[in-house]
């Protein structure tokens, strides 16, 4: 679990992100989850990259997906009006 200041990222996040790492053959699967919205992303990478870098990459992907989902919900609401 990592707590981050997420202001200015465009997506509302709880302030904590849960990370899970799984060795899959010669690769490492990283999952990042926002426990409030239950948004989850996964990625597979070379373990030589390093855990900290993989966490940052997964966190950035999570922010991207959360921002995209927020924009889609906003667009869907505006289409209904």
Secondary structure, DSSP 8 states (H G I E B T S, - for coil): -EE---TTSSS---SEEEEEEEEETTEEEEEEEETTTTEEEEEEEEGGG-HHHHHHHHHHHHHHHHHHHHHHHHHHHHHH-
